Amino acid sequence: MSDLIDDLVGIVPGSALDDLRAKRPVARADAQATYEGLIASPADLERATAAERAAIGYWVSALSQADGLSAHYRGLLGAQDEAVLAAIDGALPTAVTTGPYGAFPAGPLSVEDEDGLDWAPTAELRAAVGDRLAAALAHAHLLTFRPRDSSPDALQSLLDAGWTTDGVVTVSQLIAFTHFQLRVVAGLTVLKETI
């Protein structure tokens, strides 16, 4: 079985970076197993369809401007639903920003409050991808750029859009796992350039 992280970073068997990853075999295997079980070949597509899973991975990685990972997820999404892919591609220019933004509860951390883009899907995007996926994209944007503004109301908006409680958990797992992949790929890419 191919290892997605190795493929994205360009880690070849027997290289110094391969040897380094081999020192953490459980972490390496678990990352690939999570990818397989959550995105590549999930056993339960009722919580989130294959297209929704690919769309969330593509959205998060494209928002983060991670070219390799976003190209991977873009390919997965294109194989599932080209119309959804086109709609997301159209929405990305208005959604990419920096951050993090948001406000902490009143107190010493309030000095770090920063105002910035508070993105919401357009009516056009909602029509193209459906309320459910549009809500998931808005939630992914919130967690990517405004994590300190997450709230029970944000989760309720997913339920209101038609996600089940288990589906909300799956959406959250997809967002978190894609962010994990981004960090691992970025870290290993830096290591690859230095060892």
N, C-alpha and C positions, 0 to 999 in steps of 0.2 A: 504494500500500500504506500502510495506517495504521501509525503508530508507537506502540507500546504505551506507552512512557515518556511521550511527548508527551500521549497520551490520559489517562494516570493523573494527570499533573501539571496538565493543562488548558492546555497550550501551544498557542496558536493561531498560524496562519501570519501572519508579518509582525510579531509581537510582539517585544519586546526579548529575551525568553528564546528565542524561535525563532531570532532573529539570532545570539544567543550560541551556541546549539547548532549552527548552520550553520557556525560557525568550525571545528568538529571533525567534518566530514562522514563521515570514515572511522569514527570512534568511534561516531557516531550510527547509521550504516548497519550496522556490525558488531554492535552491541547488538541491533538488530532482527533481523538475519540469524541471530544465535545463538538468539534466542527462537524464530524460525520453525523452525530446524533441530533444536533440542533439544526444543521443547515443542509448538508449534502444528501443525507438519506434518513430523515427523521421517521420514526415509526408512527407518529401521530400528526397527521396533517389537519386535524379538526381544530386544533388550537390556533394554528396559523398555516396557511397554504404555502407551498413551495415558492410561489411567486412573492408572497408577502415576506417570507423569510429572506429571499434574495434581495428584495427591494429595501428592506431595513438595513441589511448589511451594506448594500451599495450606497444608500443615503448617508449612513454614518461615516463610512470610509471616504466618500466623496466630500462630505462636509469638512472632514479632517484633512483633505487634500493629500491623501495617501494613495499615490498613483497606482502602485502595484496591486494593493488590496482592492481598491475601487474598480480597477480593470477586471479583476477576478469576479467580483460580485456583479459587475455590469454584464459580464458574459453569462453568468448564471441567470440573471434576470431576463436578458435578451432571449435566452432559450425558453423561458417560461412565458413571457408576455411582453412583446415588443411595444405595444401601446402604452403599457405602464412605464416601461423604460423611457420611451419618448417623453412622456409627461414629467417624469422625474428629471430627466435631462433639461427640460424646459424650466423647471422650478429651481434648479440648483443655483443659477446666477443670482437670484434674489435671496438665497438662503445662506450662502457661504459668507462667513464673517470670522472674527477672531474670538474675543472673549478671554476668560469667562466673564459673564455679566451677571447682574442680579444684586439683590440686597440681603444682607444678613439681618437677623432680628436686632433690634436696637441694643447697642452695647459696644464693647471695645472693637469688635470686628467691623463695625459699621464704616470705619474709615476705608475699608476695602470695597465698599459698595461701588458698583460701576454700572452706569446706564448703557444700554446697547440694544442691538436688534432683538426684538421680540417677535419672531417669525410665526406666521400662521398661514396655512394653505389657502390659496385663492379658490374661488368658486370653480374656476376652470380646472385646477388640479383635482379638486374634490370630485368633479364630474368625471374626470378621466380615470381616477384610481379608486373611487368609492369612499364613503365616509370612514369606513373602518381603517383602511390603509392611510388615508389622509390624517386621521387622528394619531396613528402610530408614528407617522413622519413628524408631526408636530411634537409628539412626546420625545422622540429621538433628538430633535433639534433642541428642545428644552434641556435634556440631560447632557447634551454635548456642549452647549454654550451658556446655559443658565442653570446649572445643577443646584445652586443654592435657592432657586425659586421653585423647586419641585415641591409638590404638596399633595394632600389627599384629593384636592379638586382636580389636579392634573391626572391622577389615576381615574377619577370619576369620569373625566372626559373620554377616556378609552372605553369604559363600560357603556357610557351613553352612546358611543359610536357603534356599539354592537360586539365588542370584545367580551368574551366570558372572563370570569376571574382567572381561570387557568390560562386563557389567552393573554391576559395582561401580564401574567408571570412570564410567559414565553416571549412576549415583546420585550420585557425588561431584560430577560436573559440574552436575547439577540443583541440588544444595544450594548449591554455590558461586555458580552463576549467579543463583539467587534472592536470595542475599545481596548480590550485585552490584546487582541491580535495586533492592533495598531502599535501598542507599546512594545510588544515583543519583537515585531518586525523592525521597528525603528531602532531598538536597542541592539539587536543582532546585526543590523546593517552598519551601525557605528563600529561595533566590534570587528566586523569583517574588514573594514577599512583600516583598522589599527593593528590587527594581528597577522 
